[in-house]
């Protein structure tokens, strides 16, 4: 199977040894240059006569001049994050907006309001806001500033100032009409390659996501069985005086390996699984961004066709075409810049994630191996001691 690195010119060039490169790989925004810090924490349940929902505290610290204060604290619910994402997509249709966690996970198999689900969502919402804060364009979006600073009633009032239902319906109809007109005639080769890359990336990252979940499931089953295996040796030792110490030693080794396995599972669930799933969602977002770019291109193509057919006044169409050409150029430039930035972040995340997983695996096996080697060494010493005592007259 062709690897991502062999697909096309947009494929990331993966080094032979990621660990040797990890410290050399830099993101665009160095931590010391940041002037906006956001924390999402303190989930709180709210029960009303109509619904039950969770709000999260969003704390913002900044040194930017456009903010009236240096620190803000507001509470936001999931719907508020959805509103922010939609406003960012509306204002920047060809920028890559970070993904939000799904409203429901695992098709309803996980309880929405259990502690694990809430904590997983909190981390994802925290990452969502910080991805925006680190973005060179999105971070200065006015709706983002309002989201971070407005009190609940102010945000609710601001939401009502958005486009009305008829306007939103009109936008939807235009988007659908544009998408069904057929393929884009004059799409630059660069964006065709991007589209091919995203299709392959989507396939690969979905496979990795499924494999990672299967590994985690198997690891959990192994852990649950191992938890029962240790106590059996302890119970056994009570009825076998001659080998009681050895059986207790085996039980102790199993217990240590069990704790190491639990720690390894925590590393998978906290580091590997969220990163892979985030990029599964990113692949869907990238497809949407490329479609929106094609819609802008399609609008320009249709105007050029109409001008060629002389359906209306040439001067009027020429002016509209000029504006659309500028719009297409802006969309192309925005997407190209954001594509490079996203690819850099993706490569960094993948390198650091898989390097961390490999290092955690090495530590895990070294710890388990050392545990059993130490036990075996103690058994050899005891065996030699018994042999020496038997040889004495």
N, C-alpha and C positions, 0 to 999 in steps of 0.2 A: 504494500500500500504506500502510495506516495506521501511523503511527510510534508508538513506545512512549509518547511524550509525549501522544498523543491517545487512549489506550485507555480510561482511567478516572481516577477521583480519586486513585488510588495512583501514577499515572505520574509519574516525576521531571520537574520543570520545567527543561528544558535552556536555558541562556542562549545568546544569539546568538553571543557571543564567549567561549568557555571560558577562554581565556588571561587575560581580564580579571577572571575570577572565581576563578581557581585559588588565588590566595594568600589570598582572603577565606574560602575554604571550609575549615572546621575539623572535625576529627574530635572525638569526645567526649573521648578521652584525649589530653591534651597531653603531649608527650614528657617535659617537665620534671616531670610528676606521676607518672611511672611508677616503680614500686618493684620490678619484676621484669623481668630481661633474660635472654633465652635465645638461645643460638647453637647451631646444628647444623652440624658440620663433620667433617673428618677421616674420610671413609669408609674402611672397612677390610674386605677380603675374608676370609671364613672358609670353609675347605674341610674337610669331615668325610667319614666313610665313607658317611653317609646323604644329606647335602645340601651345597649351596654357598649361602652367603648373605652379605649385606653388613651391617655394623653401622656406626652413626654416633655420633660423640661429641656428647653433649648437655651443654653448659656453662650453668649457671644462676647468676646473681648477683642477690641480693635483699637488701632491708633490712627485710623483713616480720618481725614478731615471732613468727609461728607456725612459722617455719623455725628449726631448731637451729643452722644455720650460715649464713654470708653467701654461700658459694659451694659449688657442687656440680659434680661431673663424673662422668657415667655414660655407658655405651655402650648403645645401643638398636638393635634390628633392626626391619624394617618391621612384623612381626607385633605387636610391642609397641605401635606407633602404632595399629594396627587395634584392639587391645584397649582402648586409651585412648578411642578414638572411640566404641566400643560402650558403654563404661561411662558416658561423658558422655550418650549418647542414652538410655540406661536411666535415668539419674538425672534428666535434664532433657528429657523427650520432646517438649516444645513450644518448646524453644529451638533456634536455628539453629546447629548444630554446623558448624564450618568443614570443608571437604572435604579428603580425603587424595588424593594422586595414585593413579591406578589401579595395580594390581599389575603389569599388563602394558600396554604402549601399542602402538597401531597393530596390534592383533591379531597380535602376535608377530613383526611385520616388523622390529622393532628389537631388537638383542641386549641382553638384560637387564643384562649386566655390562660393557658398554663404557663408556668414560669419559663420553661425552655423556649417556647415560641416567642414570648414577649422579649426575652433577652436577645434572641436571634434577630428579631425585628429591630430592636433598639440599636444593635451594632450596625445593621444595614442602613438605618436612617442616619446614624452618625457618619458613616462613610459617605453616604449620598451628599450630605451638606458639605462635608469637607472636600469632596471631589469638586463641587461647584466653587467653593471658596478658593481652591487652588487653580481654577481655570482662568486664563488671562482675560477672557471676555465675559463669561457668565458671572464672575464674581462681582462685576459692576452693574448687573441688571437691577433695575429699580424694584421689581417685584421680589427679588431675592432679599434686598435690603428691608422691604416692608415685612416680609416673612420673619426676618430675624428680630425686628424691633417693635412691631405693632402689637398692642394688646389684643385680646381675643375679639372684643367688640369692634376695634378698629380694623382688624383683618376681615371680619365678617362684612363690614361696610365696604371695604375695598373690593372684596370679591363681587359684590353686587354691581360694581361699576364696569364689569367686563362686558363683552359683546352679548347682545340679546339672543334669544332662541332662534329667531328668523335669520339673524346674521350667521350664527353658527351652522344652521342648516344650509345656508348658501355656500359657506366654505366647504362643507362636506360634499355637497352636490358637485361643486367645481373640482374638488379633489378626485371624486369618483369618475367624473367625466374625463378628466385628464388621464387617469390611470387606465381607462379602457380604450383610449384612442389608438393603442398599439405601441410598438416599440419606438424609442426615440431615434430619429433619423441621424442626427448629427452629434451623437454622444461622443465626446473625446475618448480616445483609447485608454487614457489614464483611468477614467471612471468605469470603463468596461473591465479593466484589470482589477480595480477595487471590488467590483461586484463579484467577479470570479473568486477573488480572495475570500470575501465574506462568506460565500456559499461553502467553500471548502473549510474555512475556519469554523463555521457553524456546525458542520458535520463532525469535525474533529473534537471540538470542545464538548459537544453533546455526548460523544462516545466516552471521553475522559470523565465527564460528570457521572455517567452511569457506572463506569468501572469503579470510580472512587466510592460511590455509594455502596456498591457490592462488596468492596474490600472492607468498608466500615461495618457493614452488616455481618460479614463473616468474622471480623475481629470481635464484634460484640458477642456473637454466639460462642466463640472460643473462650472469651473472658468469662461468660456465664458458666460454662462447663468447668473451667479451671477453678472458679470460686468454690465449687462443690468438691473438687478433687482433693484439695488440701486437707479439709477437715476429716475426710475419710481416713487418711493416714494417721491423723492424731487419734481417732477412735480406735484404729487398728493397734496402735502402740500400747493401748491399755491391756490388750490380751496377749501380747507377745513380749515378755520381759527381756528375752535375749537380744532382740533387735529393736527394742523400744526407742533407744536413742537415735538409731538410724532412721526409723520411721518418722520420728519427730523432726529430724533434720530435713528429710524430704518434704514434710509438710511446711517447714519454714521456708525452704527454697521456692516451693510453689507459691506461697503467700507473697514472697518478694517479687517473683515474676508476674504474679497477678497484679500487684500494684504498678509495676512497670508497664504492663499491658494497658492498664486503665489510663495511665499518663500518656501513653502513645495514642490511645483512642481520643483523648481530649485534644491532642495536637492535630489529629485529622479533622475533628469536628469544628475546631476553632480556626484552623488555618487553611487546610486544603479544600474542604467542601465549600465554604463560603466563597472563596476566590474563584473556583471553577464555575459555581452557579452564577456568580456575578457576571462572568464573561459569557455564559449561555444567554443571559439577559442582554448583554452588550451586543451579541450577534444579531438579536432581533431588532435592537435599536439601530444598528448600522444599516440593516436592510431598509428600515423606514426612512432613514436619512437619505440614502441613495435614491429611493423612490421619490422623495420630495424634490431632490435635485433634478431628477428626470422630469418631474411635473413642470418645473420652471422652464427647463429646456424645451419640453413639448409645447408649452404656451408660446414660446418664441418661434418654434418651427411652424406652428399653425398660422401665426401672423405673417410669416414669410411666404407661406403657401398662398394665403389669401391675397397678399400683395402681388404675387406672380400671376394670379388669376384675374387681377384687376377688378375685384369685386366691389371695392369702394375707392374713395379718394386716396390717391397715392401719398400726398403730403401728410395726411392724417395718419396713415399706416406707417409711414417712414418714421414719424415722431414716436409712435408707440413701439416700433421695432427697436429704435435707439434706446428707449427706456428699458425694454426687456433684455436687450443685449447687456446693458449695465447690470441689470438684476442677475442675469446668468453668470456674468463675470464675478460679481460679488459672492454669489452662492458657490461658485467653483473655488474661488480663493479661500473662502471660509472653510469649506470642506477639506481642501487639500492641507491647510495648516492644521486643522483639528485632527485629520487622519494621521498625520505624522506624529502629533502629540499623543493621540490615543495608542498608536502602535508602540511608541516608546514606553508608555506606561504599562501596556500589556506585556511587553517583553520583560520589563523589570519585574512585574508581579509574577509572571510565570517562572522566571529564573529564580527569584528569591523563594517562591513557594515550594518548588520542587527541590531546591537545594536544602531548604529547611526540613522537608519531609525525609530526604535522604540522610541528613545529619541526625534527625530524631530516630530513624530506623537503626543507624549505626550505634547510637548510644543505647538504644533498647537492647539490641542483640549483645553488645559488649557487657551490659549490666547483667543480663540473664546468664551469659556464658561465665562471667566472673563468679556469680552466685553458685552455679553448679560446680565449677572448678574448685572453689573453696571448700564446698561440701565433700567432694571426692577426695581432696587432699587430706581432710580431717579423718576420713574413713580409712585411708591408707595408713596414717599414723596410728590409729587405734588397732588396725589389723597387725601391724608390726609389733606393737606393744604386747598384744595377746600372744603372738608367736614367740616372742622373747621370754614371756612368763612361762610358757609351756615347755621351753627348752631347758629351763633351769631345773636342777635336781631337787 
